[in-house]
Amino acid sequence: MTVPLTRILMVEDDPDIRAVAHLSLTAVGGFTVALCASGEEALAQAEAFAPDLLLLDVMMPGMDGPDTLAALRAKPALAGVPALFMTAKVQPQEVAHYRDLGAADVLPKPFDPMALPGQLRALWERLHG
Amino acid sequence: MLNPPRPSDESFRLEALHRLGLMDTPSEPRFDRIVQLAVRRFGVRTALISLVDAERLWLKAKVGVDFCELPRQQSLCAHALMVPGVFVVEDTRSDARFAEHPAVAGPLQVGFYAAVPLHSPEGQPVGTLCLVDGAPRAFGPEDQADLRGLAAWVERELLTSQAETQLLHSLGEVQARYQGLFNHTGDALFWVEVQADGSFVFGDTNPAHQQLTGLPEGALRGKRPREVLPAELAASVEARYQEAVTAGHPIHYEESLDLPGGLRHWNTELVPVADEEGCIVRLVGVARDLTERRRLEEEHRLLAEVVRRTDNGVVLSDAEGKVIWVNEGFTRISGYTLEEVRGQKPGKILQGPDTNSATVARMARAVARQESFREEVLNYHKGGRPYWNAIEVQPLRDESGKLTGFMGLQADITARKESERLKDEFLSVVSHELRTPLTAIQGALGLLLGGAAGAVLPPQAEMLRIAHQNADRLGRLVNDLLDLQKVEAGRMSFDLRVQDLTAAAALAFQAIQPFAVARGVHLRMEPPGEPLLAAVDGDRLQQVAANFISNAIKYSPAEGTVVLRLRGDEGWAWLEVEDHGPGIPEAFRSRIFQKFAQAEGGTTRIQGGTGLGLSIAKSLAEGMGGQVSFESAPGRTLFRAGFPRSLETP
């Protein structure tokens, strides 16, 4: 029996997308969510929040997604937490690049907020199946 | 016996003798006449003109003997040669010097001998005029004076003979020289004989004339111009010949003649040749073929004009890379005149602080290796303003391959660079700044429609659906635009793998099924009966298929059918999409694959197309080495994309 996915830490610089994602992940998905507006904020909160999954925007001012992931992974408590990048439509070799950086998968933007929780659970099953 | 002495300058003497050119030549009346006269005048048995060679005495003229030569040692003439004035031995037998001489004691029985040395025109003694008789006799002063007179006559004839020999020799040389010139010169030479009635007849032509005019040897000889040339041409050349005859001196002119050897441009000189009475009997023509020169001159003139006037900068430099010449374009682009850059290396003058040092190093390496190169480099105008230059440099070599210099072409690409930068910036803005709010809009509307923010009333839901649908449409437009920009800029990368096209087409088919259902259109797929392999990018192929299918659905009537067909033929794998809509208007067909192309009156706008689908499909297919085409008639339209078929298994 797989441990259910419950705690998601999301890093996204755009406040509107944060709001949409929050509603999607809480109201539709029923997850416990920590929202961070930047990589720095994520670094400050992540250990205390102890997420099951990291959801990272790629393009952000200051620390971008890959930088943030690398910094989070440097913390022993977070080293094994799976991460997903969310980014605009990308070419196949870019997806491969993000996977090399340690992402479990890449979700395209724009995302369907009604379908997003289902996609995350399916991924979680796959990772722990 | 007394041996004949030899002169100290014997070698000069022999040279002078041989220069006469008389040794061993046939007898000549001019010399025979003198010895005959001598025999009569002096009443002697024998008179001789002898020439004394190194070891022999040779007789050029003789009376009274039947031999031609004697050993020098046995001749009395060898003695006489060394004596100035007349040498006389009135009684040889009683002369102690000669009593035992073979000429005296031998069969010749010489009793009397008198001789005068003969001198060459240079004054060297070369022989004698001598008298011989069997009996001794007296030879007084009067006799001696007459003999001297005859000897002087012989010497005059020797002079004449030598001059003639030399003249003939030079004539032979001259003839050989001119024959060579005639045969081997590149100029066309021809002779024209002027007849007594004033008409003209062609004479010989040289090989160059024959080759250039295409008139073989003998084609002209003995013929009048009008017999071998078209009437108009004959009249024109005859007028020139007449002009030369009338002028009486050489004339020059240029003419274009269309002869069997082709149309050629000539520079011709006609030289009149007069006979002894001053009457002109012949013309010598020397024609130089200017055809190639004219062509090259014209070519050079045009090239020089192009180089001078082109907007591009042209720089010529020597083998060390130092400027020899620049055109006006260079001055316009860089601000530097020829005087300011002559003798300097262009890079030194044009490059500045922000010039890429790696580019400069690459250019320097290419120059050192004498290789051509193209680079884009940031240069600085004389006024300090930076600008972008596209540079192409070619090494120049002489015929032996030795480097003589470099030719550089420069184009100011600052505007292009700026527009590239703006385009990149725009793309970046579009991809982030435009898509980010769209993501928020689409997400928010999706959540509202999905009831995640509470229940919505049906009329509100309808409005939200419209807003959501149009946000999606805007999102597709942005994605399409980005795809098109990428593929057009060559920045779209394709992950080409050999695969079965059917699988990728089926994915596109499934993905678009909901759209077909919404539009009330039936979709049918006709798979091939065999694997259809080609090297394509699966995702991009899906995009091509989806664009074709969605286009077909949009133009299909309600309850119409759209067919997705895959088939192979020799060498190509084809993906075809067929609909039964109104067909593509004739006037629109040439623009069908252009960006934002939508036929007038189409329902597309109402249905939310971007006008980029077909254009993207074409760019993507071509980017994968494929091709697209279509055929259309009212009631049936078919789009196809073809890819080189692969035999390799995936």
Chai-1 contact restraints between the chains, C-beta under 6 A:
chainA,res_idxA,chainB,res_idxB,connection_type,confidence,min_distance_angstrom,max_distance_angstrom,comment,restraint_id
A,D14,B,T436,contact,1.0,0.0,6.0,A-B,restraint_1
A,D16,B,A440,contact,1.0,0.0,6.0,A-B,restraint_2
A,I17,B,T439,contact,1.0,0.0,6.0,A-B,restraint_3
A,I17,B,A440,contact,1.0,0.0,6.0,A-B,restraint_4
A,V20,B,A440,contact,1.0,0.0,6.0,A-B,restraint_5
A,V20,B,G443,contact,1.0,0.0,6.0,A-B,restraint_6
A,V20,B,A444,contact,1.0,0.0,6.0,A-B,restraint_7
A,L23,B,L447,contact,1.0,0.0,6.0,A-B,restraint_8
A,L23,B,A452,contact,1.0,0.0,6.0,A-B,restraint_9
A,A27,B,A452,contact,1.0,0.0,6.0,A-B,restraint_10
A,V28,B,A452,contact,1.0,0.0,6.0,A-B,restraint_11
A,M59,B,H432,contact,1.0,0.0,6.0,A-B,restraint_12
A,A88,B,S431,contact,1.0,0.0,6.0,A-B,restraint_13
A,A88,B,R435,contact,1.0,0.0,6.0,A-B,restraint_14
A,K89,B,N479,contact,1.0,0.0,6.0,A-B,restraint_15
A,Q91,B,S493,contact,1.0,0.0,6.0,A-B,restraint_16
A,P92,B,D495,contact,1.0,0.0,6.0,A-B,restraint_17
A,K109,B,T439,contact,1.0,0.0,6.0,A-B,restraint_18
A,P110,B,T439,contact,1.0,0.0,6.0,A-B,restraint_19
A,P110,B,Q442,contact,1.0,0.0,6.0,A-B,restraint_20
A,P110,B,G475,contact,1.0,0.0,6.0,A-B,restraint_21
A,D112,B,G446,contact,1.0,0.0,6.0,A-B,restraint_22
A,P113,B,G443,contact,1.0,0.0,6.0,A-B,restraint_23
A,P113,B,G446,contact,1.0,0.0,6.0,A-B,restraint_24
A,P113,B,L447,contact,1.0,0.0,6.0,A-B,restraint_25
A,M114,B,G446,contact,1.0,0.0,6.0,A-B,restraint_26
A,M114,B,G450,contact,1.0,0.0,6.0,A-B,restraint_27
